[in-house]
Amino acid sequence: MTPEDLGDIKWAAGLWEGEGTIVPYHPPKRPHVCEVRMILDMTDKEPIEAWAQMWGGPVRGPYRRLDKTKWADHWRWQTGRWSEAERIGFLIRPFLYARRRKQLDDVLVQFPDRLRGKPPRLTTCPTEVIPSQSGYMRHWNRKEKPCDICQASRRLWMQTYRAKRRSVQADSSS
Ligand SMILES: [Zn+2]
């Protein structure tokens, strides 16, 4: 199963139509931050393994409802990465029915601009100042002083983050 094969994409869209969920997620301690949760949850392991092999990421489970011991075990694939959700969403979107397509669009339109085009995780220091604190944190995790670019990047990230929070507060108080 590959994301390049039209038949496979149609198969994935069909699976998503029946079993998929995508929702915005606001962490309770940072309610102004909009994360994404794209989840496929099933009692059948085989299709979910094929889905995970196609898009990447692990299958987790089995999960069992402790209060519903007669319910079958279920398995779960999940991503919390906007870029992943968008990539998969755009590929399966043409094959979804209207309700599912709207659900997908309503969530993907909330993709935060500050995360757009940003690599999911930096493994080297950025070559220019970008709104990101991951390089800065990586230095500290290695117990070294952050380099100038990583410090400036974190300052820019803080400014972006504070500006967003102010605008959210302004919205909610109006
Ligand atoms: Zn650095």
Residues whose N, C-alpha, C, O or C-beta is under 5 A from the ligand:
A	BS01	ZN	C125 G135 C147 C150
